[in-house]
């Protein structure tokens, strides 16, 4: 196999404010050769989730050894995210749907 998932491209309204939000949200830094790319400090590889009914978005997984879903939701809201109130959740959902300051939808998975 010669391929790996190298990047996820998000269409944002304005790169500067979006980059600041995502750097703080994920603890990523700007790539030395291209500040439009945000890179992890050394985390696990990204998984590709295929789904026929859901729209394209990020799933951010909570590291349960260091945080909780509630703490991460609160932290991201403090950074400027907001809850997506009109989302229909399945019974016993283990996630919360948020929108970044530029309205990019993402999920926090517990």
ZADO-1210 file (C-alpha; in nm, 4 decimals, padded with zeros to 6 digits):
<atoms>
<atom x="00.0000" y="00.0000" z="00.0000" code="UNK" pos="1"/>
<atom x="00.1558" y="00.3280" z="-00.1084" code="UNK" pos="2"/>
<atom x="-00.0925" y="00.5824" z="00.0253" code="UNK" pos="3"/>
<atom x="-00.1749" y="00.7354" z="00.3612" code="UNK" pos="4"/>
<atom x="-00.4217" y="01.0074" z="00.4502" code="UNK" pos="5"/>
<atom x="-00.2045" y="01.3172" z="00.4418" code="UNK" pos="6"/>
<atom x="-00.4479" y="01.5972" z="00.5180" code="UNK" pos="7"/>
<atom x="-00.8108" y="01.6885" z="00.5590" code="UNK" pos="8"/>
<atom x="-00.9008" y="02.0064" z="00.3728" code="UNK" pos="9"/>
<atom x="-01.1569" y="02.2338" z="00.5368" code="UNK" pos="10"/>
<atom x="-01.3165" y="02.5088" z="00.3350" code="UNK" pos="11"/>
<atom x="-01.3230" y="02.8096" z="00.5699" code="UNK" pos="12"/>
<atom x="-01.4385" y="03.1674" z="00.5271" code="UNK" pos="13"/>
<atom x="-01.1051" y="03.3200" z="00.6358" code="UNK" pos="14"/>
<atom x="-00.7847" y="03.1221" z="00.6987" code="UNK" pos="15"/>
<atom x="-00.6351" y="03.3430" z="00.9737" code="UNK" pos="16"/>
<atom x="-00.9167" y="03.3277" z="01.2307" code="UNK" pos="17"/>
<atom x="-00.9951" y="02.9649" z="01.1428" code="UNK" pos="18"/>
<atom x="-00.6290" y="02.8660" z="01.1868" code="UNK" pos="19"/>
<atom x="-00.6166" y="03.0363" z="01.5272" code="UNK" pos="20"/>
<atom x="-00.9294" y="02.8515" z="01.6467" code="UNK" pos="21"/>
<atom x="-00.8106" y="02.5097" z="01.5237" code="UNK" pos="22"/>
<atom x="-00.4552" y="02.5581" z="01.6588" code="UNK" pos="23"/>
<atom x="-00.5982" y="02.6267" z="02.0050" code="UNK" pos="24"/>
<atom x="-00.8682" y="02.3596" z="01.9784" code="UNK" pos="25"/>
<atom x="-00.6322" y="02.0810" z="01.8722" code="UNK" pos="26"/>
<atom x="-00.2974" y="02.1921" z="02.0088" code="UNK" pos="27"/>
<atom x="-00.1569" y="02.1869" z="01.6541" code="UNK" pos="28"/>
<atom x="00.1101" y="02.4166" z="01.5183" code="UNK" pos="29"/>
<atom x="00.1674" y="02.5726" z="01.1781" code="UNK" pos="30"/>
<atom x="00.3782" y="02.3642" z="00.9400" code="UNK" pos="31"/>
<atom x="00.7209" y="02.5280" z="00.9085" code="UNK" pos="32"/>
<atom x="00.7057" y="02.5341" z="00.5288" code="UNK" pos="33"/>
<atom x="00.3378" y="02.6327" z="00.4930" code="UNK" pos="34"/>
<atom x="00.1392" y="02.8091" z="00.7684" code="UNK" pos="35"/>
<atom x="-00.1892" y="02.7117" z="00.5987" code="UNK" pos="36"/>
<atom x="-00.1218" y="02.3537" z="00.7118" code="UNK" pos="37"/>
<atom x="-00.1725" y="02.2701" z="01.0796" code="UNK" pos="38"/>
<atom x="00.0208" y="01.9719" z="01.2123" code="UNK" pos="39"/>
<atom x="-00.0180" y="01.7630" z="01.5288" code="UNK" pos="40"/>
<atom x="00.2564" y="01.7540" z="01.7909" code="UNK" pos="41"/>
<atom x="00.2947" y="01.3764" z="01.7343" code="UNK" pos="42"/>
<atom x="-00.0449" y="01.2165" z="01.7815" code="UNK" pos="43"/>
<atom x="-00.2013" y="00.9108" z="01.6273" code="UNK" pos="44"/>
<atom x="-00.2794" y="00.8949" z="01.2566" code="UNK" pos="45"/>
<atom x="-00.6106" y="01.0235" z="01.1249" code="UNK" pos="46"/>
<atom x="-00.8803" y="00.7707" z="01.0424" code="UNK" pos="47"/>
<atom x="-01.1104" y="00.8004" z="00.7427" code="UNK" pos="48"/>
<atom x="-01.4774" y="00.7361" z="00.8303" code="UNK" pos="49"/>
<atom x="-01.7060" y="00.6658" z="00.5328" code="UNK" pos="50"/>
<atom x="-02.0775" y="00.7326" z="00.5780" code="UNK" pos="51"/>
<atom x="-02.3639" y="00.7490" z="00.3284" code="UNK" pos="52"/>
<atom x="-02.5914" y="00.9741" z="00.5334" code="UNK" pos="53"/>
<atom x="-02.3712" y="01.2257" z="00.7156" code="UNK" pos="54"/>
<atom x="-02.2142" y="01.5442" z="00.5819" code="UNK" pos="55"/>
<atom x="-01.8397" y="01.6007" z="00.5715" code="UNK" pos="56"/>
<atom x="-01.7062" y="01.7139" z="00.9082" code="UNK" pos="57"/>
<atom x="-01.4346" y="01.6509" z="01.1667" code="UNK" pos="58"/>
<atom x="-01.4752" y="01.4035" z="01.4508" code="UNK" pos="59"/>
<atom x="-01.2551" y="01.5083" z="01.7419" code="UNK" pos="60"/>
<atom x="-01.1982" y="01.2263" z="01.9904" code="UNK" pos="61"/>
<atom x="-01.1616" y="01.3060" z="02.3578" code="UNK" pos="62"/>
<atom x="-00.8637" y="01.1466" z="02.5317" code="UNK" pos="63"/>
<atom x="-01.0493" y="01.0084" z="02.8324" code="UNK" pos="64"/>
<atom x="-00.7283" y="00.9702" z="03.0295" code="UNK" pos="65"/>
<atom x="-00.6826" y="01.3478" z="03.0410" code="UNK" pos="66"/>
<atom x="-01.0270" y="01.5047" z="02.9854" code="UNK" pos="67"/>
<atom x="-01.4017" y="01.4571" z="02.9493" code="UNK" pos="68"/>
<atom x="-01.6422" y="01.5371" z="02.6700" code="UNK" pos="69"/>
<atom x="-01.8043" y="01.8066" z="02.8852" code="UNK" pos="70"/>
<atom x="-01.4704" y="01.9719" z="02.9637" code="UNK" pos="71"/>
<atom x="-01.3708" y="01.9762" z="02.5969" code="UNK" pos="72"/>
<atom x="-01.7069" y="02.1173" z="02.4861" code="UNK" pos="73"/>
<atom x="-01.6738" y="02.3927" z="02.7474" code="UNK" pos="74"/>
<atom x="-01.3140" y="02.4654" z="02.6400" code="UNK" pos="75"/>
<atom x="-01.4088" y="02.4878" z="02.2712" code="UNK" pos="76"/>
<atom x="-01.7062" y="02.7121" z="02.3453" code="UNK" pos="77"/>
<atom x="-01.4680" y="02.9406" z="02.5367" code="UNK" pos="78"/>
<atom x="-01.2552" y="02.9530" z="02.2189" code="UNK" pos="79"/>
<atom x="-01.5564" y="03.0701" z="02.0179" code="UNK" pos="80"/>
<atom x="-01.7362" y="02.7515" z="01.9111" code="UNK" pos="81"/>
<atom x="-02.1095" y="02.7103" z="01.9682" code="UNK" pos="82"/>
<atom x="-02.3441" y="02.4170" z="02.0147" code="UNK" pos="83"/>
<atom x="-02.5518" y="02.3256" z="01.7097" code="UNK" pos="84"/>
<atom x="-02.8913" y="02.3261" z="01.8762" code="UNK" pos="85"/>
<atom x="-03.1025" y="02.1901" z="01.5902" code="UNK" pos="86"/>
<atom x="-02.9074" y="01.8631" z="01.5506" code="UNK" pos="87"/>
<atom x="-03.1078" y="01.5401" z="01.5880" code="UNK" pos="88"/>
<atom x="-02.9157" y="01.3040" z="01.8151" code="UNK" pos="89"/>
<atom x="-02.9675" y="00.9271" z="01.8253" code="UNK" pos="90"/>
<atom x="-03.0533" y="00.7667" z="02.1590" code="UNK" pos="91"/>
<atom x="-02.7492" y="00.7398" z="02.3884" code="UNK" pos="92"/>
<atom x="-02.5362" y="00.9622" z="02.1640" code="UNK" pos="93"/>
<atom x="-02.1704" y="00.9719" z="02.2660" code="UNK" pos="94"/>
<atom x="-02.1008" y="01.2971" z="02.0839" code="UNK" pos="95"/>
<atom x="-02.1828" y="01.6678" z="02.0790" code="UNK" pos="96"/>
<atom x="-02.2119" y="01.8680" z="01.7560" code="UNK" pos="97"/>
<atom x="-02.0425" y="02.2077" z="01.7596" code="UNK" pos="98"/>
<atom x="-01.9769" y="02.4804" z="01.5051" code="UNK" pos="99"/>
<atom x="-01.6459" y="02.6648" z="01.4880" code="UNK" pos="100"/>
<atom x="-01.6574" y="03.0466" z="01.4807" code="UNK" pos="101"/>
<atom x="-01.6777" y="03.0312" z="01.0993" code="UNK" pos="102"/>
<atom x="-01.9690" y="02.7805" z="01.1182" code="UNK" pos="103"/>
<atom x="-01.7622" y="02.4734" z="01.0273" code="UNK" pos="104"/>
<atom x="-01.9486" y="02.1776" z="01.1824" code="UNK" pos="105"/>
<atom x="-01.7548" y="01.9250" z="01.3914" code="UNK" pos="106"/>
<atom x="-01.8258" y="01.6600" z="01.6548" code="UNK" pos="107"/>
<atom x="-01.6708" y="01.5962" z="01.9934" code="UNK" pos="108"/>
<atom x="-01.6762" y="01.2207" z="02.0514" code="UNK" pos="109"/>
<atom x="-01.6689" y="01.0830" z="02.4061" code="UNK" pos="110"/>
</atoms>
